[in-house]
């Protein structure tokens, strides 16, 4: 019997885009802080250009974050960061549900979020610590750990067991598929690169990143089915 072929990046992006399109209002909601931040930065780019900066200087601001930009009040900034983190966490659950090829209601997402948010946070903290440790020791171990542990949040949402079970099962599922998972994650970073281009690039990057945000949970279900069939 022929071994099932994993989806290519093109197929993965297309399927992720369709999942986001089916649930567009919810994805706009969980990304509202990012969307507002992008709109703000586009406004700054236009302001710089309007005030006589050439596009080379504006592009430089994109890389360095420099420039005479207005600052948000400290307390308000902390508020937006906290709201962004909470919505980002809800977005993990939304992406997981959307990967199951259906229209998702907020109530559905909220119910599973209430039950397992703490587990996903603990899993992600452990993953970050492992990866940072790997990157500090040598770069390659950190990159390898990204590939082997990136599925753990979705294991925590999908399967019973504690945090260590989620880490262990992610390790098992990613066996022989580390490169595939790493490329899946890395491609999402590549899609964010246009954000360094003033105005249009930021908008393009925002759309691409949101459109691709269901790719990793789709890969999770793909590898889970592959493991169960095997």
Order of alpha helices (4+ residues) and beta strands (2+ residues): alpha-alpha-alpha-alpha-alpha-alpha-alpha-alpha-alpha-alpha-alpha-alpha
